[in-house]
């Protein structure tokens, strides 16, 4: 994306393209282009049809209420219960079907059928009722990936109480801030969690948070490790004691379609987390529809989204979407490389996973660990692969298809956000041609545009701002207690259109190529360059396992391109390779995109969910105070990168 619109060459303009295998396409849920055309012609009718896949207690009187735009409402007048849609309605035909195969990091397992899960959710809903939680209540959840996490979420939904799940990697201070902002009266946590063979002091962090959140009256604790923890009588109670004492009988009550289901906090440009508000009927319609159609769900599939429920991916595609569709899912507690680097492939093989949904960061990590790890396990049942979280570079896409998908499984590279609630851009695997590095087209019933600075659509091949030009059911309704920020953040820039905050370009076929966050688009000598595109070019080099690119201030060009590179085994970082990589980027994109500096590092700073913390790399480059790094999965790597800052400056022309 540039001020005047000069095209930066599309990395995959002449690259590989893959049509869906004929047998796959013939059996796919959507294999007829007319379905998409009808949905695009009348999005509201499409979403009404998708909503009818759910069980409604009262039908809606108006599908889309846009009288107070951009505060849109969906399925006005309709009532339903989220937990009943995820559990009760399956009992007659799928009661004995496995809902969740859970595996703990130490190797312990739990199998929950839909009947089992229903009973446990009912018990815990009754327990929460005894703690004073009811319709409109607020519950905070701070846990690892244990079965009690979805049980707690569904129990809240059953009662019409809103939940906020705070990722288990956050500090006590961050948890406390979110609980206060949310107005929680109950916290559900656990004694400790497992990660990489070590215990995480969740209860200890929660105790610190509770000191900051006097409005939280009850702390319910799951016993996971039986480690030593502090205990406050009258406030702290064991999850298992409450569950055992409660009745397994509970009648789910209908809730208004616009009843708040949850708020999920995400980073904001001001530094204050934003509470993204999602409601019930529209959200469940969106996640159930996209889960079924994007992953081409079949009744005998074993589906695994290897994300964390603490983020939106886990809400939508571990809990609510799969359970609404009556799917069988795998859920894993721990680190993907513990105790061996083949743990993920071992789990996929043992449970017969057929659909696997991973982040590009994880895929690149597996690439670095070597082809031999997946090769040692039977992954032949995998028929579909998914990617989520950030744009996937073409080399990782090809590796994923070849080594995990057996060279045949289609890959759905999905783009969406916490704010969108469900997938917005993705190939339909039985219909669309797949292009490594492209997220494909918007899904049925959704509309997107690529706009320039002036608000007008840009020509094919040029970068611009990705906007969604028609409301959709799973969209956020507002920011918690901050309607003004909601409007200014998402709707003021292009009135009537949702600003996604991502740069994007559309090719001649109408496929979308995400360029990363707007603030991850660098302005170098007046040219706007995508960090994602440069990262893809670097990873395309055979020596590079992973790369992160940031813009740092430069007195001549405004911003200079700084690259941080992790090498594959067998390669040594030296001045010769730096020059080779810079030239490689110039060949792939253009001389303007050559990194001014390249730093070799054994790893990149990442959160526990696997996202690269580019902010810390900017701080290293600008020689700023790094601040709190405790939420990183590998905080020691920051010190190592800081020590090589002089290498960065020494490598400059």
C-alpha positions as CSV (number, residue, x, y, z in Angstrom):
1,X,0.0,0.0,0.0
2,X,1.6,3.3,-1.0
3,X,0.5,6.9,-1.0
4,X,0.3,7.1,-4.8
5,X,-0.6,3.4,-5.3
6,X,2.5,2.0,-7.0
7,X,2.2,-1.8,-7.1
8,X,4.5,-3.9,-5.1
9,X,4.8,-7.2,-6.9
10,X,2.5,-9.9,-5.6
11,X,4.6,-12.7,-4.2
12,X,2.3,-15.4,-5.6
13,X,1.2,-13.7,-8.8
14,X,2.7,-16.5,-10.8
15,X,2.7,-19.1,-8.0
16,X,1.1,-22.4,-7.5
17,X,-2.7,-22.8,-7.5
18,X,-4.6,-25.9,-6.4
19,X,-8.1,-26.9,-7.2
20,X,-10.0,-29.1,-4.7
21,X,-9.6,-32.8,-5.3
22,X,-12.6,-34.0,-7.4
23,X,-13.8,-36.5,-4.8
24,X,-13.6,-33.9,-2.1
25,X,-15.4,-31.3,-4.1
26,X,-18.2,-33.7,-5.1
27,X,-19.0,-34.5,-1.4
28,X,-18.5,-31.0,-0.1
29,X,-21.2,-29.1,1.8
30,X,-20.9,-26.2,-0.7
31,X,-19.8,-27.1,-4.2
32,X,-22.1,-25.0,-6.3
33,X,-21.2,-21.4,-7.1
34,X,-24.9,-20.5,-7.3
35,X,-25.1,-20.9,-3.5
36,X,-22.6,-18.1,-3.1
37,X,-24.2,-15.9,-5.7
38,X,-27.6,-16.2,-4.0
39,X,-26.1,-15.3,-0.7
40,X,-24.2,-12.3,-2.1
41,X,-27.4,-11.1,-3.8
42,X,-29.4,-11.2,-0.5
43,X,-27.2,-11.5,2.6
44,X,-30.0,-11.1,5.0
45,X,-31.9,-14.0,3.5
46,X,-28.7,-16.1,3.7
47,X,-28.2,-15.4,7.4
48,X,-31.9,-16.1,8.1
49,X,-31.4,-19.5,6.5
50,X,-28.3,-20.1,8.6
51,X,-30.0,-19.0,11.8
52,X,-32.7,-21.6,11.2
53,X,-30.1,-24.3,11.7
54,X,-30.3,-23.4,15.4
55,X,-33.2,-24.1,17.8
56,X,-35.1,-21.0,18.6
57,X,-37.7,-20.8,21.4
58,X,-39.3,-17.7,19.8
59,X,-38.8,-16.7,16.1
60,X,-37.4,-13.3,15.3
61,X,-39.6,-10.6,13.9
62,X,-36.8,-8.7,12.2
63,X,-33.5,-10.2,10.9
64,X,-31.4,-7.0,10.8
65,X,-32.3,-3.9,12.8
66,X,-30.2,-1.0,11.4
67,X,-32.2,1.9,12.8
68,X,-29.4,2.9,15.1
69,X,-26.4,2.0,13.0
70,X,-23.6,1.3,13.6
71,X,-25.2,-0.3,16.7
72,X,-26.7,-3.1,14.7
73,X,-29.0,-5.7,16.1
74,X,-29.8,-9.1,14.7
75,X,-32.8,-11.4,15.0
76,X,-34.8,-8.9,16.9
77,X,-37.6,-10.5,19.0
78,X,-36.1,-14.0,18.8
79,X,-35.1,-16.0,21.9
80,X,-32.9,-19.0,22.3
81,X,-30.5,-20.5,24.8
82,X,-26.9,-20.9,23.7
83,X,-26.1,-23.9,26.0
84,X,-29.3,-25.7,24.9
85,X,-28.2,-25.3,21.3
86,X,-24.8,-26.6,22.1
87,X,-25.9,-29.5,24.2
88,X,-29.6,-30.3,24.9
89,X,-30.8,-30.4,21.3
90,X,-28.1,-33.1,20.5
91,X,-29.0,-35.5,23.3
92,X,-31.7,-37.5,21.4
93,X,-29.5,-38.3,18.4
94,X,-25.9,-37.6,19.6
95,X,-26.1,-38.1,23.4
96,X,-23.5,-40.9,23.3
97,X,-21.3,-39.2,20.7
98,X,-18.0,-37.8,22.0
99,X,-18.1,-34.1,22.3
100,X,-14.6,-33.6,23.6
101,X,-11.5,-35.8,23.7
102,X,-9.3,-34.0,26.3
103,X,-5.7,-34.7,26.9
104,X,-3.6,-33.2,29.7
105,X,0.0,-32.3,29.2
106,X,1.2,-35.1,31.6
107,X,-0.8,-37.6,29.5
108,X,-4.0,-38.0,31.5
109,X,-7.2,-38.0,29.5
110,X,-11.0,-37.3,29.8
111,X,-13.6,-38.3,27.3
112,X,-16.9,-36.3,27.5
113,X,-19.9,-37.4,25.5
114,X,-22.7,-34.8,24.8
115,X,-24.6,-36.4,27.6
116,X,-21.7,-36.2,30.0
117,X,-21.0,-32.6,29.1
118,X,-24.7,-31.7,29.5
119,X,-24.8,-33.2,33.0
120,X,-21.7,-31.4,34.1
121,X,-22.8,-28.0,32.7
122,X,-26.2,-28.4,34.4
123,X,-24.5,-29.2,37.7
124,X,-22.2,-26.1,37.5
125,X,-25.1,-23.9,36.3
126,X,-26.9,-24.9,39.5
127,X,-23.7,-24.2,41.5
128,X,-23.4,-20.7,40.0
129,X,-27.0,-20.0,40.8
130,X,-26.3,-20.8,44.4
131,X,-23.5,-18.2,44.3
132,X,-26.0,-15.6,43.1
133,X,-25.3,-15.7,39.4
134,X,-28.3,-15.2,37.2
135,X,-29.5,-13.5,34.0
136,X,-27.2,-10.5,33.4
137,X,-24.6,-11.7,35.9
138,X,-20.9,-11.3,35.1
139,X,-18.3,-14.1,35.6
140,X,-14.6,-14.0,35.0
141,X,-12.7,-17.1,34.0
142,X,-8.9,-17.5,34.3
143,X,-7.8,-21.0,33.5
144,X,-5.7,-23.3,31.4
145,X,-7.0,-25.6,28.8
146,X,-8.9,-28.0,31.0
147,X,-12.4,-29.4,30.5
148,X,-13.8,-27.2,33.3
149,X,-13.1,-24.1,31.1
150,X,-15.8,-24.9,28.4
151,X,-18.0,-26.3,31.2
152,X,-17.9,-22.9,33.0
153,X,-18.5,-20.9,29.8
154,X,-21.6,-23.0,28.9
155,X,-22.9,-22.9,32.4
156,X,-22.8,-19.1,32.2
157,X,-24.5,-19.2,28.9
158,X,-27.2,-21.5,30.3
159,X,-28.0,-18.9,33.0
160,X,-27.9,-15.9,30.7
161,X,-24.8,-14.6,32.5
162,X,-22.0,-13.0,30.6
163,X,-18.4,-14.3,30.9
164,X,-15.0,-12.9,30.2
165,X,-12.3,-15.4,29.7
166,X,-8.8,-14.0,30.5
167,X,-6.0,-15.9,28.9
168,X,-4.0,-17.9,31.5
169,X,-0.7,-16.3,30.4
170,X,-1.8,-12.9,31.7
171,X,-0.5,-11.5,34.9
172,X,-2.5,-10.9,38.1
173,X,-2.5,-7.2,37.4
174,X,-3.9,-7.7,33.9
175,X,-6.6,-10.1,35.3
176,X,-7.5,-7.7,38.0
177,X,-7.9,-4.8,35.5
178,X,-10.2,-6.8,33.3
179,X,-12.3,-8.1,36.2
180,X,-12.9,-4.6,37.5
181,X,-13.7,-3.3,34.0
182,X,-16.1,-6.2,33.4
183,X,-17.8,-5.9,36.7
184,X,-17.4,-9.6,37.6
185,X,-18.8,-11.0,40.9
186,X,-17.4,-14.5,40.5
187,X,-14.0,-15.7,39.4
188,X,-13.4,-19.3,38.2
189,X,-9.7,-20.3,38.2
190,X,-7.5,-23.3,39.0
191,X,-4.7,-24.1,41.4
192,X,-2.0,-24.4,38.8
193,X,-1.7,-25.2,35.1
194,X,0.8,-27.3,33.1
195,X,2.9,-25.8,30.4
196,X,6.1,-27.3,29.0
197,X,6.5,-29.6,32.0
198,X,6.3,-26.7,34.5
199,X,3.4,-25.5,36.7
200,X,1.9,-22.0,36.2
201,X,0.7,-20.3,39.4
202,X,-2.8,-19.4,38.3
203,X,-4.3,-19.3,41.8
204,X,-1.4,-17.1,43.0
205,X,-2.0,-14.7,40.1
206,X,-5.7,-14.8,40.8
207,X,-5.1,-13.9,44.5
208,X,-3.2,-10.9,43.4
209,X,-6.0,-9.9,41.0
210,X,-8.6,-10.4,43.7
211,X,-6.9,-7.8,45.8
212,X,-7.5,-5.3,43.0
213,X,-11.1,-6.4,42.4
214,X,-13.1,-6.1,45.6
215,X,-16.4,-6.6,43.7
216,X,-15.5,-10.3,43.1
217,X,-17.2,-12.1,46.0
218,X,-16.5,-15.8,45.1
219,X,-13.4,-17.5,43.8
220,X,-14.1,-21.1,42.5
221,X,-10.9,-23.1,42.1
222,X,-10.3,-26.2,39.9
223,X,-7.9,-28.7,41.5
224,X,-5.5,-29.6,38.6
225,X,-2.0,-30.2,40.1
226,X,-2.9,-30.4,43.8
227,X,0.0,-27.9,44.4
228,X,0.4,-25.7,47.5
229,X,-1.9,-22.6,47.3
230,X,-3.2,-20.0,49.6
231,X,-6.8,-20.3,50.6
232,X,-9.3,-17.7,51.8
233,X,-12.2,-19.3,53.7
234,X,-15.6,-17.9,52.7
235,X,-14.3,-16.7,49.4
236,X,-12.4,-19.6,47.9
237,X,-14.4,-22.8,47.0
238,X,-13.4,-26.0,45.2
239,X,-15.0,-26.5,41.8
240,X,-15.4,-30.2,42.3
241,X,-17.1,-29.7,45.7
242,X,-19.7,-27.3,44.2
243,X,-20.2,-29.6,41.2
244,X,-20.7,-32.7,43.2
245,X,-23.2,-31.1,45.5
246,X,-25.3,-29.7,42.7
247,X,-28.2,-31.4,40.8
248,X,-27.6,-32.6,37.2
249,X,-31.1,-31.3,36.3
250,X,-31.4,-27.8,35.0
251,X,-33.9,-26.3,32.6
252,X,-32.3,-23.8,30.2
253,X,-34.4,-20.6,29.9
254,X,-34.8,-18.7,26.6
255,X,-32.7,-15.5,26.3
256,X,-33.1,-12.6,24.0
257,X,-31.0,-12.8,20.8
258,X,-29.2,-9.7,21.9
259,X,-28.4,-10.9,25.4
260,X,-24.6,-10.4,26.0
261,X,-22.9,-13.8,25.8
262,X,-19.3,-12.6,26.5
263,X,-16.9,-9.7,26.4
264,X,-13.3,-10.5,25.3
265,X,-10.5,-8.1,25.9
266,X,-8.1,-7.2,23.1
267,X,-5.3,-4.8,22.8
268,X,-6.1,-1.2,21.8
269,X,-3.9,1.5,20.3
270,X,-4.3,3.6,23.5
271,X,-2.9,0.8,25.7
272,X,-6.2,0.3,27.5
273,X,-7.7,-3.1,26.6
274,X,-10.9,-3.0,24.7
275,X,-13.8,-5.1,25.9
276,X,-15.3,-6.6,22.7
277,X,-19.0,-7.3,23.3
278,X,-20.7,-10.3,21.6
279,X,-24.3,-11.2,22.0
280,X,-26.1,-14.5,21.6
281,X,-28.3,-15.2,18.5
282,X,-26.2,-13.5,15.9
283,X,-22.9,-14.8,17.3
284,X,-24.0,-18.4,17.4
285,X,-25.5,-18.1,13.9
286,X,-22.2,-16.9,12.6
287,X,-19.9,-19.4,14.3
288,X,-22.1,-22.4,13.6
289,X,-22.5,-21.5,9.9
290,X,-18.8,-20.8,9.3
291,X,-17.6,-23.8,11.3
292,X,-19.8,-26.1,9.2
293,X,-19.1,-24.5,5.8
294,X,-15.4,-23.5,6.0
295,X,-14.3,-26.8,7.5
296,X,-16.8,-28.8,5.4
297,X,-17.9,-30.6,8.6
298,X,-19.2,-34.2,8.4
299,X,-20.8,-36.2,11.2
300,X,-17.8,-38.6,11.5
301,X,-15.1,-35.9,11.6
302,X,-12.7,-35.6,14.5
303,X,-11.9,-31.9,14.6
304,X,-9.0,-30.2,16.3
305,X,-8.5,-26.4,16.7
306,X,-5.2,-26.3,18.5
307,X,-5.7,-22.8,19.8
308,X,-6.3,-21.5,23.4
309,X,-9.8,-20.8,24.5
310,X,-8.5,-17.6,26.1
311,X,-8.6,-16.0,22.6
312,X,-11.5,-15.6,20.2
313,X,-10.4,-18.5,18.1
314,X,-11.0,-20.8,21.0
315,X,-14.4,-19.3,21.9
316,X,-15.7,-19.6,18.3
317,X,-14.0,-22.7,17.0
318,X,-13.3,-24.9,20.1
319,X,-16.4,-24.2,22.2
320,X,-19.4,-22.6,20.6
321,X,-19.2,-23.4,16.8
322,X,-18.2,-27.1,17.1
323,X,-20.7,-27.9,19.9
324,X,-23.5,-26.1,18.2
325,X,-22.8,-28.4,15.2
326,X,-22.6,-31.6,17.3
327,X,-19.0,-32.1,16.3
328,X,-16.4,-34.3,18.0
329,X,-13.4,-32.2,19.0
330,X,-9.9,-32.7,20.5
331,X,-8.7,-30.4,23.3
332,X,-5.1,-30.4,24.5
333,X,-3.8,-28.7,27.7
334,X,-0.1,-28.2,27.1
335,X,2.8,-27.1,25.0
336,X,3.0,-28.6,21.4
337,X,6.6,-29.6,21.9
338,X,6.4,-31.4,25.3
339,X,7.7,-33.9,26.1
340,X,8.8,-34.3,22.5
341,X,8.6,-32.2,19.4
342,X,6.1,-34.7,17.9
343,X,3.5,-34.3,20.6
344,X,1.0,-32.6,18.4
345,X,1.3,-35.3,15.6
346,X,1.1,-38.1,18.2
347,X,-2.2,-36.7,19.5
348,X,-3.6,-36.2,16.0
349,X,-2.7,-39.8,15.1
350,X,-4.1,-41.4,18.2
351,X,-7.4,-39.6,18.1
352,X,-7.7,-40.0,14.3
353,X,-8.0,-36.2,13.6
354,X,-9.5,-35.4,10.2
355,X,-9.6,-31.6,10.4
356,X,-6.7,-29.6,11.9
357,X,-6.7,-25.8,12.5
358,X,-3.4,-24.2,13.4
359,X,-1.7,-20.8,13.5
360,X,1.1,-20.0,11.0
361,X,3.5,-19.4,13.9
362,X,3.0,-23.0,15.0
363,X,3.4,-24.3,11.5
364,X,6.7,-22.5,11.0
365,X,7.8,-23.8,14.4
366,X,7.0,-27.4,13.2
367,X,8.9,-26.7,10.0
368,X,12.0,-25.7,12.1
369,X,11.8,-28.9,14.1
370,X,11.9,-30.9,11.0
371,X,9.9,-33.1,8.6
372,X,10.8,-36.2,10.5
373,X,8.5,-35.3,13.4
374,X,5.2,-35.6,11.6
375,X,6.6,-38.4,9.3
376,X,6.8,-40.6,12.4
377,X,3.0,-40.7,12.8
378,X,0.0,-41.7,10.8
379,X,-1.7,-38.6,9.7
380,X,-3.5,-40.2,6.8
381,X,-7.0,-39.4,8.2
382,X,-6.4,-35.7,7.9
383,X,-8.6,-34.5,5.0
384,X,-8.7,-30.7,5.6
385,X,-6.3,-28.2,7.1
386,X,-6.9,-24.7,8.4
387,X,-4.8,-21.7,9.3
388,X,-5.7,-18.8,11.6
389,X,-4.2,-15.8,13.4
390,X,-2.1,-14.1,10.8
391,X,-1.3,-14.3,7.1
392,X,0.5,-17.5,6.3
393,X,3.6,-17.3,4.1
394,X,3.5,-19.4,0.9
395,X,6.4,-21.7,2.0
396,X,4.7,-22.6,5.3
397,X,1.5,-23.2,3.4
398,X,3.2,-25.6,1.0
399,X,5.0,-27.4,3.9
400,X,1.7,-27.8,5.8
401,X,0.0,-29.2,2.7
402,X,2.8,-31.6,1.8
403,X,3.9,-32.9,5.2
404,X,0.6,-32.7,7.2
405,X,-2.0,-32.9,4.5
406,X,-0.3,-35.6,2.5
407,X,-0.1,-33.4,-0.6
408,X,-3.8,-33.5,-1.1
409,X,-5.7,-32.0,1.8
410,X,-7.2,-28.5,1.0
411,X,-6.0,-25.6,3.2
412,X,-8.5,-23.0,4.4
413,X,-6.5,-19.9,5.3
414,X,-9.0,-17.9,7.4
415,X,-9.1,-14.2,8.1
416,X,-11.2,-12.8,10.9
417,X,-10.9,-10.9,14.2
418,X,-12.0,-10.8,17.8
419,X,-14.4,-8.1,16.6
420,X,-15.9,-10.1,13.7
421,X,-16.7,-13.1,16.0
422,X,-16.5,-15.6,13.1
423,X,-14.5,-16.2,9.9
424,X,-15.0,-13.5,7.3
425,X,-12.5,-14.4,4.5
426,X,-11.7,-18.0,3.6
427,X,-11.8,-20.4,0.6
428,X,-14.7,-22.8,0.5
429,X,-12.7,-26.0,0.3
430,X,-15.0,-27.8,-2.1
431,X,-15.4,-24.9,-4.5
432,X,-12.5,-22.4,-4.6
433,X,-9.1,-22.6,-6.1
434,X,-6.4,-22.3,-3.4
435,X,-3.5,-19.9,-3.7
436,X,-0.7,-20.3,-1.1
437,X,-0.6,-17.0,0.8
438,X,-4.1,-15.8,-0.1
439,X,-7.0,-16.0,2.2
440,X,-9.4,-16.3,-0.7
441,X,-12.7,-14.4,-0.9
442,X,-15.3,-13.3,1.6
443,X,-17.7,-16.1,2.7
444,X,-21.3,-16.2,1.6
445,X,-23.4,-13.4,3.0
446,X,-20.4,-11.1,3.6
447,X,-19.1,-8.1,1.7
448,X,-15.7,-6.5,1.7
449,X,-14.0,-3.7,-0.2
450,X,-10.4,-2.5,-0.5
451,X,-10.4,1.3,-0.1
452,X,-7.7,4.0,-0.6
453,X,-7.0,7.0,1.5
454,X,-9.8,8.9,-0.3
455,X,-12.4,6.2,0.6
456,X,-12.7,5.0,-3.0
457,X,-12.0,1.4,-4.1
458,X,-8.5,0.8,-5.3
459,X,-7.6,-1.1,-8.6
460,X,-6.8,-4.8,-8.5
461,X,-3.2,-5.4,-7.5
462,X,-2.9,-2.3,-5.3
463,X,-3.0,-2.2,-1.5
464,X,-5.6,-0.4,0.6
465,X,-7.7,-0.6,3.7
466,X,-9.9,-3.7,4.2
467,X,-13.4,-2.7,5.1
468,X,-16.6,-4.7,5.6
469,X,-19.4,-2.9,3.8
470,X,-22.5,-4.8,5.1
471,X,-23.3,-5.8,8.7
472,X,-23.1,-9.5,9.7
473,X,-24.7,-11.4,12.6
474,X,-21.5,-12.3,14.6
475,X,-20.2,-8.7,14.6
476,X,-19.3,-7.0,17.8
477,X,-22.1,-4.9,19.2
478,X,-20.0,-2.3,20.9
479,X,-17.0,-1.9,23.3
480,X,-18.0,-2.5,26.9
481,X,-19.2,0.8,28.5
482,X,-17.5,2.8,25.7
483,X,-19.9,3.4,22.7
484,X,-17.9,6.4,21.7
485,X,-14.7,4.5,21.3
486,X,-16.5,1.8,19.4
487,X,-17.7,4.3,16.8
488,X,-14.4,6.2,16.5
489,X,-12.3,3.0,16.2
490,X,-14.3,1.1,13.6
491,X,-16.8,3.4,11.9
492,X,-15.6,7.0,11.7
493,X,-12.8,6.5,9.1
494,X,-15.2,5.3,6.4
495,X,-18.7,6.2,7.5
496,X,-21.1,3.2,7.2
497,X,-18.3,0.8,6.7
498,X,-16.4,-1.3,9.3
499,X,-12.6,-0.6,9.3
500,X,-10.9,-3.8,9.9
501,X,-7.5,-2.2,10.7
502,X,-5.8,-4.5,8.1
503,X,-4.1,-3.7,4.9
504,X,-5.2,-5.8,1.9
505,X,-4.9,-6.2,-1.8
506,X,-7.2,-8.0,-4.2
507,X,-5.9,-9.8,-7.3
508,X,-7.5,-10.0,-10.7
509,X,-9.5,-13.1,-9.6
510,X,-11.0,-11.3,-6.6
511,X,-8.9,-13.2,-4.1
512,X,-7.7,-11.2,-1.0
513,X,-4.1,-11.0,0.1
514,X,-3.8,-9.7,3.7
515,X,-0.9,-7.4,4.3
516,X,-1.0,-7.2,8.1
517,X,-2.2,-4.6,10.5
518,X,-2.3,-1.0,9.3
519,X,0.2,-0.2,12.0
520,X,2.3,-3.0,10.6
521,X,2.5,-1.2,7.3
522,X,5.8,0.8,7.1
523,X,6.3,4.1,5.4
524,X,9.7,4.0,3.8
525,X,10.6,7.0,1.7
526,X,7.0,7.7,1.1
527,X,6.2,4.1,0.1
528,X,4.0,2.0,2.3
529,X,5.4,-1.6,2.6
530,X,3.8,-4.6,4.3
531,X,5.7,-6.3,7.0
532,X,4.0,-9.5,6.1
533,X,5.1,-9.4,2.5
534,X,8.7,-8.9,3.5
535,X,8.5,-11.6,6.1
536,X,7.2,-14.0,3.4
537,X,10.1,-13.1,1.1
538,X,12.6,-13.8,3.9
539,X,11.0,-17.2,4.9
540,X,11.1,-18.1,1.2
541,X,14.9,-18.3,1.5
542,X,16.0,-21.9,2.3
543,X,18.1,-20.7,5.3
544,X,15.2,-19.0,7.1
545,X,12.8,-20.8,9.5
546,X,11.0,-17.7,10.7
547,X,11.2,-14.0,10.4
548,X,9.6,-10.9,11.9
549,X,9.9,-7.4,10.3
550,X,9.2,-4.1,11.9
551,X,9.7,-0.4,11.0
552,X,12.1,1.7,13.0
553,X,12.6,5.4,12.8
554,X,15.2,6.6,10.3
555,X,16.4,10.2,9.8
556,X,16.5,9.8,6.1
557,X,13.7,7.5,5.0
558,X,11.3,8.1,7.8
559,X,11.2,4.5,8.6
560,X,13.8,1.8,8.0
561,X,13.1,-1.9,7.7
562,X,14.5,-4.0,10.5
563,X,14.3,-7.8,10.2
564,X,14.8,-10.4,12.9
565,X,15.5,-13.9,11.5
566,X,15.6,-17.4,13.0
567,X,17.7,-19.8,10.9
568,X,17.1,-23.4,10.0
569,X,19.5,-26.0,11.5
570,X,22.7,-26.2,9.5
571,X,22.9,-22.5,8.6
572,X,25.2,-20.0,10.2
573,X,24.3,-16.3,10.4
574,X,27.1,-14.1,9.1
575,X,27.6,-11.0,7.0
576,X,27.5,-13.0,3.8
577,X,24.1,-14.4,4.6
578,X,22.8,-11.0,5.6
579,X,23.8,-9.7,2.2
580,X,22.2,-12.7,0.5
581,X,18.9,-12.3,2.4
582,X,18.8,-8.5,1.6
583,X,19.3,-9.3,-2.1
584,X,16.7,-12.1,-1.9
585,X,14.1,-9.7,-0.7
586,X,15.0,-7.2,-3.4
587,X,14.5,-9.9,-6.0
588,X,11.2,-11.0,-4.6
589,X,9.7,-7.6,-4.0
590,X,11.9,-4.7,-5.1
591,X,15.0,-2.8,-3.9
592,X,12.8,-0.5,-1.8
593,X,11.9,-3.5,0.4
594,X,15.4,-4.5,1.3
595,X,15.8,-4.6,5.1
596,X,18.3,-2.0,6.3
597,X,19.3,-4.4,9.1
598,X,19.0,-8.1,9.8
599,X,19.5,-9.6,13.3
600,X,19.8,-13.4,13.7
601,X,18.2,-14.8,16.8
602,X,17.5,-18.3,18.1
603,X,13.8,-17.5,18.6
604,X,11.4,-14.6,18.4
605,X,9.5,-13.1,21.3
606,X,6.1,-14.8,21.4
607,X,3.0,-14.8,23.6
608,X,1.9,-18.1,25.0
609,X,-0.7,-18.2,22.2
610,X,2.1,-18.1,19.7
611,X,1.8,-14.6,18.4
612,X,5.1,-12.7,17.7
613,X,5.4,-9.6,19.9
614,X,6.5,-7.1,17.3
615,X,6.1,-4.3,19.8
616,X,9.1,-5.6,21.7
617,X,11.2,-5.8,18.6
618,X,10.4,-2.2,17.9
619,X,11.4,-1.3,21.4
620,X,14.7,-3.2,20.9
621,X,15.3,-1.4,17.6
622,X,14.5,2.0,19.1
623,X,16.6,1.2,22.3
624,X,13.5,1.9,24.5
625,X,12.6,0.4,27.9
626,X,11.1,-3.0,27.2
627,X,8.6,-2.9,30.1
628,X,6.7,-6.0,31.2
629,X,7.6,-9.2,29.4
630,X,6.1,-11.7,31.8
631,X,3.3,-12.6,29.3
632,X,5.8,-14.1,26.9
633,X,6.3,-17.8,26.5
634,X,10.1,-17.2,26.1
635,X,11.0,-14.0,27.8
636,X,14.7,-15.0,28.0
637,X,14.9,-14.5,24.2
638,X,14.3,-10.7,24.6
639,X,17.6,-10.3,26.5
640,X,19.4,-12.3,23.8
641,X,18.0,-10.1,21.1
642,X,18.8,-6.9,23.0
643,X,22.4,-8.0,23.3
644,X,22.6,-8.3,19.5
645,X,21.3,-4.7,18.8
646,X,24.8,-3.6,17.9
647,X,24.8,-6.4,15.2
648,X,21.7,-4.7,13.7
649,X,23.5,-1.4,13.4
650,X,26.7,-2.9,12.2
651,X,24.8,-4.7,9.3
652,X,23.5,-1.4,7.9
653,X,24.8,0.0,4.7
